[in-house]
Amino acid sequence: MEFTSICLAVAATLSIQPERRQFFRYEAFNLSCTVSGSFSGWTVMRNASEIFSPCEDWGRLNRTSCINRSVYKSDSGLYWCQSERGECSNILNITINTGVVILESPALPVTVGDDVTLRCSYKERYASNSSSDFLAAFYSNGTFIGKDAAGKMILKNVLMSNKGFYKCQHPDKGESLESWLEVKDKPQLNLPPNPSSAPPITMTSLLCTIMLFIIYTIIFIVCAIIYRRWARG
């Protein structure tokens, strides 16, 4: 069953903390649903391995949030908020990497003009903390785009052309899976017309306006004289 077949209208926003698309095994993340009005009748859903299930089946629902602790490969999938009436939110595609390298990239769409940070993280198996203190290589749609000794890359002033799949590579421990970076246009502002941008009044237009004013004035005076003579009998 496709997601689009069960979504009647987009009426909520789903966010995730930490705000990224990839996670190491045994990490945790928190999904929060923002809706207008009451959260009653809403829940956080997911599609993992073609199985649709609510938060109560795989996490802990806390008001408008769903907490997923100690994640596993089976937790990879699509996540969204859904109401009893079939309304829904945006979709987050979350991946649990069983390897030791992940790419930390924005889970939500970024806007044209934003600065976006991509971070490459390495974590030993069963270790509690990860590190980005190594020379990481970064790739966009399979093409090498640069290296950084601090394990991160900043995409300055992103454009629509920056949309695509990204991954990173540790010099010795392998590479991450790919994550999609979504870029959206800036919202268009409907500003009132600028008075200074109005076309200038030409001499011809000014003369025509004056002549029309004189003609209407003469007609008004003639009509007033005729009316007075008619009124006097």
C-alpha positions as CSV (number, residue, x, y, z in Angstrom):
1,M,0.0,0.0,0.0
2,E,1.4,3.4,-1.0
3,F,1.5,6.2,1.5
4,T,-0.2,8.6,-0.9
5,S,-3.3,6.3,-1.0
6,I,-3.9,6.8,2.8
7,C,-3.1,10.6,3.0
8,L,-6.1,12.8,2.3
9,A,-4.6,16.2,3.3
10,V,-1.3,17.5,4.7
11,A,-2.3,19.1,8.0
12,A,0.7,18.6,10.4
13,T,4.5,18.7,10.6
14,L,6.7,15.9,11.8
15,S,10.2,16.7,13.2
16,I,12.9,14.6,14.7
17,Q,15.6,15.0,17.4
18,P,18.5,14.6,16.8
19,E,17.7,16.3,13.5
20,R,19.2,13.9,11.0
21,R,18.3,11.0,8.7
22,Q,20.9,8.4,9.7
23,F,21.4,6.8,13.1
24,F,23.7,4.2,14.6
25,R,22.3,1.0,15.9
26,Y,21.2,1.3,19.6
27,E,20.8,5.1,19.4
28,A,17.5,6.8,20.2
29,F,15.4,9.5,18.5
30,N,12.3,11.5,19.3
31,L,9.6,12.2,16.8
32,S,7.4,15.3,17.4
33,C,4.1,16.1,15.6
34,T,2.9,19.7,15.3
35,V,-0.8,20.1,14.5
36,S,-3.1,23.0,14.5
37,G,-5.6,22.6,17.4
38,S,-5.8,19.4,19.5
39,F,-3.6,16.4,19.0
40,S,-6.5,14.1,19.9
41,G,-7.1,11.6,17.2
42,W,-3.5,11.8,15.9
43,T,-0.6,9.4,16.2
44,V,2.9,8.8,14.8
45,M,3.0,6.1,12.1
46,R,5.7,4.3,10.3
47,N,6.2,2.0,7.3
48,A,9.1,-0.4,8.1
49,S,9.6,-3.4,5.9
50,E,6.2,-2.8,4.3
51,I,4.5,-3.1,7.7
52,F,2.3,-0.1,8.7
53,S,2.2,0.4,12.5
54,P,1.4,3.2,15.1
55,C,3.9,4.5,17.7
56,E,2.4,2.3,20.4
57,D,3.7,-0.8,18.6
58,W,7.4,0.2,18.4
59,G,7.9,3.3,20.6
60,R,6.5,5.2,23.5
61,L,3.8,7.9,22.8
62,N,4.2,11.0,25.1
63,R,1.6,13.7,24.3
64,T,2.5,14.8,20.8
65,S,5.9,12.9,20.6
66,C,6.9,9.3,20.0
67,I,10.2,8.2,21.6
68,N,12.1,5.3,19.9
69,R,14.8,4.0,22.2
70,S,17.7,1.7,21.2
71,V,16.9,1.4,17.5
72,Y,17.8,-1.5,15.3
73,K,18.0,-2.1,11.5
74,S,14.4,-3.0,11.5
75,D,13.5,0.5,12.6
76,S,14.6,1.9,9.2
77,G,11.6,3.2,7.2
78,L,9.2,6.0,6.6
79,Y,7.7,8.0,9.5
80,W,4.8,10.4,9.6
81,C,1.9,11.7,11.7
82,Q,-1.7,10.6,10.8
83,S,-5.1,11.5,12.1
84,E,-8.2,9.2,12.4
85,R,-9.7,11.2,9.5
86,G,-6.8,10.4,7.2
87,E,-4.9,13.7,7.5
88,C,-1.2,13.4,7.6
89,S,2.2,15.2,7.9
90,N,5.4,15.3,5.9
91,I,7.3,12.0,5.6
92,L,10.7,11.4,7.2
93,N,12.9,8.6,5.7
94,I,15.0,7.3,8.6
95,T,17.9,4.8,8.2
96,I,19.6,2.8,10.9
97,N,23.1,2.0,9.8
98,T,24.6,-1.3,11.1
99,G,28.1,-0.1,10.0
100,V,30.4,2.3,11.9
101,V,30.1,5.4,9.7
102,I,27.1,7.6,9.2
103,L,26.4,10.9,7.5
104,E,24.6,13.5,9.7
105,S,22.5,15.6,7.3
106,P,19.2,17.6,7.7
107,A,16.1,15.4,8.0
108,L,13.8,18.2,6.9
109,P,14.0,20.2,3.7
110,V,16.4,23.2,3.7
111,T,15.7,26.5,1.9
112,V,17.6,28.1,-1.0
113,G,20.2,30.4,0.5
114,D,20.7,28.4,3.7
115,D,24.1,27.1,4.9
116,V,24.0,23.4,5.4
117,T,26.4,21.4,7.5
118,L,27.1,17.7,6.6
119,R,29.0,15.8,9.3
120,C,30.6,12.4,9.0
121,S,30.6,10.4,12.3
122,Y,32.4,7.3,13.2
123,K,31.5,5.0,16.1
124,E,33.2,1.9,17.3
125,R,30.8,-1.0,17.7
126,Y,29.2,-1.0,21.2
127,A,30.9,2.4,22.0
128,S,28.8,5.0,23.7
129,N,30.1,8.1,21.8
130,S,30.8,8.9,18.2
131,S,33.6,11.1,16.7
132,S,34.0,13.3,13.7
133,D,37.7,14.1,14.3
134,F,39.1,12.5,11.2
135,L,39.8,13.3,7.5
136,A,36.4,12.7,5.9
137,A,35.6,12.6,2.2
138,F,32.2,13.7,0.9
139,Y,30.3,12.7,-2.2
140,S,27.2,14.2,-3.9
141,N,25.3,11.8,-6.3
142,G,28.4,9.6,-6.4
143,T,30.8,12.4,-7.2
144,F,33.6,13.5,-4.9
145,I,33.1,17.0,-3.6
146,G,35.9,17.5,-1.1
147,K,37.6,16.5,2.2
148,D,37.7,18.0,5.6
149,A,40.0,17.2,8.6
150,A,37.2,18.0,11.1
151,G,34.8,15.5,9.5
152,K,32.4,18.1,8.3
153,M,31.5,20.0,5.2
154,I,29.5,23.2,5.0
155,L,27.5,23.9,1.8
156,K,27.3,27.6,1.6
157,N,24.2,29.4,0.2
158,V,22.6,26.2,-1.2
159,L,20.8,26.2,-4.5
160,M,18.2,23.9,-6.0
161,S,21.1,22.2,-7.8
162,N,22.4,21.0,-4.4
163,K,19.5,18.7,-4.0
164,G,20.6,15.1,-4.2
165,F,22.1,12.1,-2.5
166,Y,25.1,12.6,-0.2
167,K,27.5,10.2,1.6
168,C,30.8,10.4,3.5
169,Q,33.8,8.2,3.9
170,H,36.2,7.5,6.7
171,P,39.8,7.0,5.5
172,D,40.0,3.5,7.1
173,K,36.6,2.4,8.4
174,G,34.5,2.6,5.3
175,E,31.7,4.9,4.1
176,S,28.2,5.8,5.2
177,L,24.9,5.1,3.4
178,E,23.5,7.7,1.1
179,S,21.0,10.3,2.4
180,W,18.8,12.6,0.4
181,L,19.1,16.3,0.8
182,E,15.9,18.1,-0.1
183,V,16.1,21.8,-1.1
184,K,13.0,24.0,-1.4
185,D,12.5,27.5,-2.9
186,K,12.1,30.5,-0.7
187,P,8.4,31.5,-0.1
188,Q,7.2,34.2,-2.4
189,L,6.1,37.4,-0.7
190,N,3.2,39.3,-2.2
191,L,4.4,42.9,-1.7
192,P,2.3,45.9,-2.7
193,P,3.5,47.7,-5.8
194,N,6.3,50.2,-5.1
195,P,5.0,53.8,-5.8
196,S,8.5,54.8,-7.0
197,S,8.3,52.2,-9.7
198,A,5.2,53.8,-11.3
199,P,5.8,55.0,-14.9
200,P,6.7,58.7,-15.2
201,I,4.1,61.2,-16.5
202,T,5.1,62.3,-20.0
203,M,4.5,65.9,-21.3
204,T,1.9,64.6,-23.8
205,S,-0.1,63.0,-21.0
206,L,0.1,66.2,-18.9
207,L,-1.1,68.4,-21.9
208,C,-4.0,66.0,-22.6
209,T,-5.0,66.1,-19.0
210,I,-5.0,69.9,-18.9
211,M,-7.0,70.1,-22.2
212,L,-9.6,67.7,-20.9
213,F,-9.9,69.8,-17.7
214,I,-10.4,73.0,-19.7
215,I,-13.0,71.4,-22.0
216,Y,-15.0,69.9,-19.1
217,T,-14.9,73.3,-17.3
218,I,-16.2,75.2,-20.4
219,I,-19.0,72.6,-20.8
220,F,-19.9,73.0,-17.2
221,I,-20.1,76.8,-17.4
222,V,-22.2,76.7,-20.6
223,C,-24.6,74.3,-19.1
224,A,-24.9,76.5,-16.0
225,I,-25.7,79.6,-18.1
226,I,-28.3,77.7,-20.1
227,Y,-29.9,76.3,-16.9
228,R,-30.2,79.8,-15.3
229,R,-31.8,81.3,-18.4
230,W,-34.2,78.4,-18.5
231,A,-35.0,78.8,-14.8
232,R,-35.8,82.5,-15.3
233,G,-38.4,81.7,-17.8
